[in-house]
């Protein structure tokens, strides 16, 4: 298996999120490509949902801005109508004052004319006609301006940040995914002794070369089965979540690991099972599936004994 196989699901999901090219050899790994396709579908669904949320928030703000602008225009229109009405009243008062002054001048002229000959009487001044009030201009509502594209930019940035946060949270929740495509407990290690069934279940005891067996392993752990499920993408294989109580290879790791187990594995996995598994380098699944306290103790004994030598042993497996 390629170097990225130690954390295949995380690499597949990160590749889906960042849309980066897949590592060399990834297309030849069926399990990795299945995880990558599943991750691409999850990320696409997440992006669609977040885009819908962002659009809803953006449309709400646009409608609020439109109402605010319309209210401002209504207030301006009311103020303009009040000003026009005040100007009209002022104009009428001015015309009334002018007519009153003209009438007073006319009365004074007639009083003076009564003492003079009729020939020198001044002509009567007619009052100025009252000007017609100006028609109130019709104010047509201004069409709302289309929302600026710049206003959506903060939502786009927030959407990107939210998508990245949700995707990274998904990566953390996955733990360490040890994926495979059908090896499982049906195949036995080439270097183990006894029958293939005994090697797969650990009933055969220590292999002929325990140190070499461990040197060529990429995961050897002991723990308790936490969850078992069968996914459509991996059926009929089991997806097993194991709570690790002890690491042999590597020295340490996350508290839980997830791996795929053949549907024909014996015995089949159940939550609460005490198990010890070994996944060799280049293999797609565990070649050691020891279930129950007696078998776990038997295999733990030879693994613990051979582990110091295995750390200095070169793996000769091709």
C-alpha positions in Angstrom: 0.0 0.0 0.0 1.2 3.6 -0.7 2.8 5.7 2.1 -0.5 7.7 2.5 -2.4 4.5 3.6 -1.6 5.0 7.2 -4.3 7.7 7.3 -6.2 7.0 4.2 -9.6 8.6 5.1 -8.0 11.8 6.4 -5.9 12.1 3.2 -9.0 11.3 1.0 -11.1 13.9 2.8 -8.5 16.6 2.8 -7.9 16.0 -0.9 -11.7 16.4 -1.5 -11.8 19.6 0.5 -8.7 21.3 -1.0 -9.4 19.8 -4.5 -5.7 19.0 -4.7 -4.3 16.2 -7.1 -4.3 12.8 -5.5 -1.0 11.2 -4.4 0.9 9.1 -6.7 -0.5 5.6 -6.8 -3.8 6.6 -5.2 -5.9 5.7 -8.3 -4.6 2.1 -8.0 -6.0 1.8 -4.4 -9.6 0.9 -4.6 -10.3 1.5 -0.9 -8.7 4.9 -1.0 -10.6 5.9 -4.1 -13.9 4.7 -2.5 -13.1 6.9 0.5 -12.2 9.9 -1.8 -15.5 9.6 -3.7 -17.5 9.4 -0.5 -15.6 12.4 0.8 -16.3 14.4 -2.4 -20.0 13.6 -2.1 -20.1 14.7 1.6 -18.2 18.0 0.9 -20.4 18.8 -2.1 -23.5 18.3 0.0 -22.0 20.4 2.8 -21.2 23.2 0.3 -24.8 23.2 -1.1 -26.3 23.4 2.3 -24.0 26.2 3.4 -24.6 28.1 0.1 -28.3 27.9 0.8 -27.8 29.3 4.3 -25.5 32.1 3.0 -28.0 33.0 0.2 -30.9 33.1 2.7 -28.9 35.4 5.0 -27.8 37.6 2.1 -31.4 37.9 0.7 -32.7 38.8 4.2 -30.2 41.7 4.5 -31.0 42.9 0.9 -34.7 43.0 1.8 -33.9 44.9 5.0 -31.8 47.4 3.1 -34.5 47.9 0.5 -37.1 48.6 3.2 -34.8 51.1 4.9 -34.2 52.9 1.6 -37.9 53.0 0.8 -38.6 54.4 4.3 -36.0 57.1 3.8 -37.5 58.0 0.5 -41.0 58.2 2.1 -39.7 60.5 4.8 -38.0 62.7 2.2 -41.2 62.9 0.1 -43.3 63.9 3.2 -40.8 66.6 4.1 -40.8 68.0 0.5 -44.6 68.1 0.5 -44.6 70.0 3.8 -42.1 72.5 2.5 -44.2 73.0 -0.7 -47.3 73.5 1.4 -45.5 76.1 3.6 -44.2 78.0 0.5 -47.8 78.1 -0.9 -49.2 79.5 2.3 -46.5 82.1 2.4 -47.2 83.1 -1.2 -50.9 83.5 -0.4 -50.3 85.6 2.6 -48.0 87.9 0.6 -50.6 88.3 -2.1 -53.3 89.1 0.5 -51.0 91.7 2.0 -50.4 93.3 -1.4 -54.1 93.4 -2.1 -54.8 95.1 1.2 -52.1 97.7 0.5 -53.5 98.4 -2.9 -57.0 98.8 -1.4 -55.7 101.2 1.2 -54.0 103.3 -1.6 -57.1 103.3 -3.6 -59.2 104.5 -0.7 -56.7 107.3 0.0 -56.8 108.4 -3.7 -60.6 108.6 -3.7 -60.6 110.7 -0.6 -58.2 113.2 -2.1 -60.1 113.3 -5.4 -63.3 114.4 -3.6 -61.6 117.8 -2.9 -60.3 118.3 -6.5 -61.9 118.7 -9.8 -63.3 115.5 -11.3 -60.9 115.9 -14.3 -57.9 115.1 -12.2 -59.2 112.0 -10.5 -56.8 109.1 -10.6 -57.8 105.9 -12.3 -58.8 103.1 -9.9 -56.2 100.4 -9.4 -57.5 96.9 -9.8 -56.2 94.3 -7.4 -53.7 91.9 -8.8 -55.2 88.5 -9.7 -54.4 85.8 -7.3 -51.8 83.5 -8.8 -52.9 80.0 -9.3 -51.3 77.5 -6.8 -48.6 75.4 -8.4 -49.7 71.9 -8.9 -48.0 69.5 -6.5 -45.4 67.5 -8.4 -46.1 63.8 -8.6 -43.4 61.9 -7.0 -42.7 58.6 -8.7 -41.1 56.0 -6.5 -37.6 55.3 -7.4 -36.9 51.7 -8.5 -34.8 49.9 -5.9 -31.2 49.6 -6.8 -30.0 46.0 -7.4 -28.0 44.6 -4.5 -24.3 45.3 -4.9 -22.1 42.3 -5.6 -19.7 43.7 -3.0 -22.4 43.1 -0.3 -22.3 39.3 -0.9 -18.5 39.1 -0.6 -18.6 39.0 3.2 -21.1 36.2 3.0 -18.9 34.3 0.5 -15.9 34.7 2.8 -18.0 33.6 5.8 -19.3 30.6 3.8 -15.8 29.5 2.9 -14.6 29.7 6.5 -17.7 27.8 7.7 -17.2 25.1 5.1 -13.5 24.7 6.1 -14.4 24.6 9.8 -17.1 22.0 9.3 -14.8 19.9 7.1 -11.9 19.9 9.6 -14.3 18.9 12.3 -15.3 15.9 10.2 -11.7 15.0 9.9 -11.2 15.1 13.6 -14.3 13.0 14.2 -13.1 10.3 11.8 -10.1 9.4 13.9 -7.6 7.2 12.2 -9.2 5.2 9.3 -7.4 2.0 8.4 -9.1 1.1 5.1 -8.9 -2.0 2.9 -10.8 -3.6 0.1 -11.3 -7.3 0.9 -8.2 -8.8 2.4 -9.7 -9.4 5.9 -9.4 -12.5 8.0 -9.7 -14.8 4.9 -6.0 -14.4 4.0 -3.2 -15.7 6.1 0.4 -14.3 6.5 2.9 -16.1 4.3 5.3 -16.4 7.2 2.8 -17.8 9.8 2.8 -21.5 10.8 -0.2 -23.9 10.8 -3.3 -23.6 8.7 -4.6 -20.4 7.1 -7.6 -20.4 9.5 -5.5 -20.8 12.6 -3.2 -18.0 11.4 -6.2 -15.6 10.8 -7.8 -16.3 14.2 -4.5 -16.5 16.1 -5.2 -20.1 17.2 -1.9 -21.3 15.7 0.2 -19.3 18.2 3.5 -17.6 17.2 4.6 -17.6 13.6 7.8 -19.1 12.4 9.5 -15.6 12.3 7.8 -13.4 14.9 10.3 -10.5 14.6 10.0 -10.5 10.9 6.2 -10.6 11.1 6.1 -7.5 13.3 8.8 -5.7 11.3 6.5 -6.0 8.2 3.4 -4.8 10.1 2.0 -1.4 9.9 -0.6 -1.8 12.7 -0.7 -4.2 15.6 -3.1 -3.2 18.4 -5.3 -4.7 21.2 -8.6 -3.3 22.2 -12.4 -3.5 22.5 -14.8 -3.4 19.6 -16.9 -0.2 20.0 -19.1 -0.2 16.9 -19.8 -2.5 14.0 -21.7 -1.5 10.8 -22.1 -2.6 7.2 -22.0 0.4 4.7 -23.4 0.2 1.2 -20.1 1.3 -0.2 -18.2 -1.5 1.5 -20.8 -4.3 1.8 -20.5 -7.2 2.6 -17.5 -6.2 4.6 -17.8 -4.9 8.2 -16.7 -1.5 9.3 -15.2 -2.0 12.7 -14.4 0.8 15.2 -11.9 -0.4 17.8 -11.1 1.4 21.1 -7.4 0.7 21.5 -6.1 -0.3 24.9 -2.6 -1.1 23.8 -0.4 -0.3 20.8 2.4 -2.6 19.7 3.0 -1.3 16.2 3.4 1.7 16.0 4.3 2.7 19.6 1.3 5.0 20.0 -1.7 6.4 18.1 -5.3 7.7 18.5 -7.7 6.2 21.0 -9.8 4.6 18.3 -9.0 3.1 14.9 -11.4 2.1 12.2 -10.9 -0.7 9.7 -12.7 -2.9 7.3 -13.1 -6.7 8.0 -14.1 -9.4 5.6 -17.8 -10.4 5.8 -16.6 -14.0 6.1 -14.3 -13.4 9.2 -14.7 -15.9 12.0 -15.9 -15.1 14.5 -17.9 -12.1 13.2 -17.3 -8.9 15.1 -19.7 -7.6 17.9 -19.5 -4.6 20.2 -17.7 -5.4 23.4 -15.4 -8.1 21.8 -11.9 -8.2 23.2 -9.6 -8.5 20.1 -6.1 -8.2 18.8 -5.4 -7.4 15.2 -2.4 -7.2 12.9 -2.4 -5.5 9.5 0.9 -6.0 7.5 2.5 -3.6 5.2 1.1 -3.8 1.7 -2.0 -5.7 2.8 -5.6 -4.4 2.5 -6.9 -5.9 5.8 -5.9 -7.7 9.0 -4.3 -11.1 8.6 -4.6 -11.6 12.4 -8.1 -11.4 14.0 -7.8 -12.9 17.5 -11.1 -12.7 19.4 -11.6 -13.5 23.1 -9.3 -13.3 26.2 -7.5 -16.7 25.6 -6.5 -16.0 22.0 -5.6 -12.4 22.8 -3.4 -13.5 25.6 -1.7 -16.2 23.5 -0.9 -13.7 20.7 0.0 -10.9 23.0 2.7 -13.2 24.6 4.7 -13.8 21.4 4.2 -10.2 20.1 5.5 -8.8 23.4 8.5 -11.1 23.3 9.4 -10.5 19.7 8.8 -6.7 19.7 12.3 -5.6 20.9 14.0 -7.6 18.1 11.4 -6.5 15.6 12.4 -2.8 16.1 15.9 -3.6 14.7 14.8 -6.1 12.0 14.6 -5.1 8.4 11.3 -6.1 6.6 12.2 -8.3 3.6 8.6 -8.5 2.4 8.2 -7.2 -1.2 
